[in-house]
Amino acid sequence: MSAAVKWWSRATAAVTGVMLTLVVPVHAWAASNGVADVAIEAAKYRRSRRGFGFFGFAAVCCLLVVGAVVLIVFLILRSRRKK
């Protein structure tokens, strides 16, 4: 393995560990704190109004993230072919 691949693997593992360290306790807190009920009520309230809303924003954000991942993979594969 090249040094870049080893470095990338370690960086990815570190970022994944940090994200799980932050996301799992927050999810557990939200599930046991009644925040889920508030979120459901907010979603019902938002659904009754017309407009772009949170879910439209989430869809656009998701598409941007997927597009960025596809672009990064494409650039990595393209750079490997040049060598």
CYANA upper distance limits for C-alpha pairs under 8 A (distance plus 0.5 A):
  1 MET  CA      5 VAL  CA      6.85
  1 MET  CA      6 LYS  CA      7.17
  2 SER  CA      6 LYS  CA      6.91
  3 ALA  CA      7 TRP  CA      6.55
  4 ALA  CA      8 TRP  CA      6.50
  5 VAL  CA      9 SER  CA      6.55
  6 LYS  CA     10 ARG  CA      6.74
  7 TRP  CA     11 ALA  CA      6.61
  8 TRP  CA     12 THR  CA      6.54
  9 SER  CA     13 ALA  CA      6.67
 10 ARG  CA     14 ALA  CA      6.62
 11 ALA  CA     15 VAL  CA      6.68
 12 THR  CA     16 THR  CA      6.57
 13 ALA  CA     17 GLY  CA      6.58
 14 ALA  CA     18 VAL  CA      6.72
 15 VAL  CA     19 MET  CA      6.62
 16 THR  CA     20 LEU  CA      6.64
 17 GLY  CA     21 THR  CA      6.51
 18 VAL  CA     22 LEU  CA      6.80
 19 MET  CA     23 VAL  CA      6.38
 20 LEU  CA     24 VAL  CA      6.18
 21 THR  CA     25 PRO  CA      7.60
 22 LEU  CA     26 VAL  CA      7.04
 23 VAL  CA     27 HIS  CA      6.51
 24 VAL  CA     28 ALA  CA      6.70
 25 PRO  CA     29 TRP  CA      6.56
 26 VAL  CA     30 ALA  CA      6.58
 27 HIS  CA     31 ALA  CA      6.59
 28 ALA  CA     32 SER  CA      6.81
 29 TRP  CA     33 ASN  CA      6.34
 30 ALA  CA     34 GLY  CA      7.24
 30 ALA  CA     35 VAL  CA      5.78
 30 ALA  CA     36 ALA  CA      6.97
 31 ALA  CA     35 VAL  CA      7.17
 31 ALA  CA     36 ALA  CA      6.55
 34 GLY  CA     38 VAL  CA      7.33
 35 VAL  CA     39 ALA  CA      6.66
 36 ALA  CA     40 ILE  CA      6.70
 37 ASP  CA     41 GLU  CA      6.73
 38 VAL  CA     42 ALA  CA      6.60
 39 ALA  CA     43 ALA  CA      6.60
 40 ILE  CA     44 LYS  CA      6.72
 41 GLU  CA     45 TYR  CA      6.68
 42 ALA  CA     46 ARG  CA      6.54
 43 ALA  CA     47 ARG  CA      6.45
 44 LYS  CA     48 SER  CA      7.08
 45 TYR  CA     49 ARG  CA      7.64
 46 ARG  CA     50 ARG  CA      8.49
 46 ARG  CA     53 GLY  CA      7.54
 52 PHE  CA     56 GLY  CA      5.71
 52 PHE  CA     57 PHE  CA      7.59
 53 GLY  CA     57 PHE  CA      7.08
 54 PHE  CA     58 ALA  CA      6.58
 55 PHE  CA     59 ALA  CA      6.60
 56 GLY  CA     60 VAL  CA      6.83
 57 PHE  CA     61 CYS  CA      6.56
 58 ALA  CA     62 CYS  CA      6.49
 59 ALA  CA     63 LEU  CA      6.67
 60 VAL  CA     64 LEU  CA      6.70
 61 CYS  CA     65 VAL  CA      6.76
 62 CYS  CA     66 VAL  CA      6.66
 63 LEU  CA     67 GLY  CA      6.48
 64 LEU  CA     68 ALA  CA      6.60
 65 VAL  CA     69 VAL  CA      6.74
 66 VAL  CA     70 VAL  CA      6.69
 67 GLY  CA     71 LEU  CA      6.57
 68 ALA  CA     72 ILE  CA      6.63
 69 VAL  CA     73 VAL  CA      6.69
 70 VAL  CA     74 PHE  CA      6.56
 71 LEU  CA     75 LEU  CA      6.63
 72 ILE  CA     76 ILE  CA      6.65
 73 VAL  CA     77 LEU  CA      6.63
 74 PHE  CA     78 ARG  CA      6.51
 75 LEU  CA     79 SER  CA      6.60
 76 ILE  CA     80 ARG  CA      6.87
 77 LEU  CA     81 ARG  CA      6.98
 78 ARG  CA     82 LYS  CA      7.14
 79 SER  CA     83 LYS  CA      7.59
